[in-house]
Amino acid sequence: MIEMGTKKIPNDRNSVVFFVSEGIKGKDNFFNIFRTLLNFPSYFGFNWDAFDECINDLHWITYKTVWIVFNDTPDIGKENIFILQSILKESVDHWNKTKEKDITIVVPPGFLLIER
């Protein structure tokens, strides 16, 4: 699910929380941060297709429950935010269907209101 604002974040052995750093500027910086944060495989291609593939795989993360918490909206340009929103929404749908992982993405207020 994608949540806006704050929600009680779990603190248990079956959950992991990834906090996306504030002040991300630029698409390349965004990809570098996510590659490190979620330990994307070495084949990660630093583009939206590769991001989409990795965020919908996550086999290397052994936790069943995964939280990704954005503290602010990345400064990657309006078009890239729209692409990111689409990928995150599709990823949540994917994980809801497969039930392999329980994914929650927390975004700041206004994040989902950005449109093309």
Secondary structure, DSSP 8 states (H G I E B T S, - for coil): -EEES------STTEEEEEE-S--BSHHHHHHHHHHHTT--TT--SSHHHHHHHHTT-TT---SEEEEEESS--BS-HHHHHHHHHHHHHHHHHHHHH-SSEEEEEE-TTGGG---
